[in-house]
Amino acid sequence: MADAMSITYVMTQVKQILPLGDTDIYDDKMYILIGGAISKLRTEGVDIEAKDRDGNYFFTEDSYMSFDYCICIAYQVMKDMDFDVDMNFMTEQYITRIGTLRCYISMKQR
């Protein structure tokens, strides 16, 4: 059984998504912001440690749903770091992905 995604894995994915040059200078700040974003997603019903009926994690490093999860985290980090992006577009993408992830978890837990 695969483990849930680690914050290090999520940070690696988020760094690839965000428009950053030298990403290493942001590591300490991003670690805190990603932790906060994971907590926010958990309160919104998308827990990084959610499991299906068989006890398997939904969000593992080899799970296709992990990409949507990491995109949601990247969105929150973008907001927190105040990047100059089209926030209306990003908000729509975030809302769509959160809905998809909630439905996925709900269906798998039945």
NORVEN-V624133 format. One record per residue. SS is DSSP state (helix for helix, strand for strand, loop for the rest). PHI is phi in degrees with one decimal (NA if undefined). Layout:
SS,PHI / SS,PHI
//
This chain:
loop,NA / loop,-79.0 / loop,-79.7 / loop,-65.0 / loop,-58.7 / loop,-90.2 / helix,-64.7 / helix,-64.7 / helix,-63.1 / helix,-60.4 / helix,-61.8 / helix,-59.4 / helix,-67.2 / helix,-62.9 / helix,-61.8 / helix,-73.4 / helix,-81.9 / loop,-73.3 / loop,-81.1 / loop,-112.5 / loop,-83.3 / loop,-86.5 / helix,-71.5 / helix,-64.1 / helix,-69.5 / helix,-98.6 / helix,-53.2 / helix,-62.2 / helix,-65.3 / helix,-66.0 / helix,-58.9 / helix,-67.7 / helix,-65.5 / helix,-67.3 / helix,-58.0 / helix,-65.3 / helix,-66.7 / helix,-62.2 / helix,-63.0 / helix,-62.4 / helix,-61.2 / helix,-59.0 / helix,-70.4 / loop,-89.3 / loop,95.2 / loop,-123.9 / loop,-91.4 / loop,-60.4 / loop,-103.7 / loop,-63.7 / strand,-125.8 / loop,-84.0 / loop,-59.6 / loop,-88.8 / loop,86.2 / loop,-89.6 / strand,-69.2 / loop,-74.3 / loop,-108.3 / loop,-113.2 / loop,-65.6 / loop,-108.0 / loop,-90.0 / loop,-66.5 / helix,-74.9 / helix,-64.9 / helix,-65.6 / helix,-62.2 / helix,-60.6 / helix,-65.6 / helix,-65.4 / helix,-63.7 / helix,-64.7 / helix,-60.5 / helix,-58.5 / helix,-64.8 / helix,-64.9 / helix,-59.0 / helix,-63.6 / helix,-67.0 / helix,-91.3 / loop,58.0 / loop,-71.6 / loop,-85.8 / loop,-132.6 / loop,-73.7 / helix,-68.5 / helix,-63.4 / helix,-62.3 / helix,-65.0 / helix,-64.2 / helix,-61.1 / helix,-63.6 / helix,-62.7 / helix,-60.6 / helix,-62.5 / helix,-69.1 / helix,-61.4 / helix,-60.9 / helix,-62.4 / helix,-65.5 / helix,-62.4 / helix,-62.8 / helix,-59.0 / helix,-62.7 / helix,-60.0 / helix,-65.3 / helix,-74.8 / helix,-88.9 / loop,-73.4
//
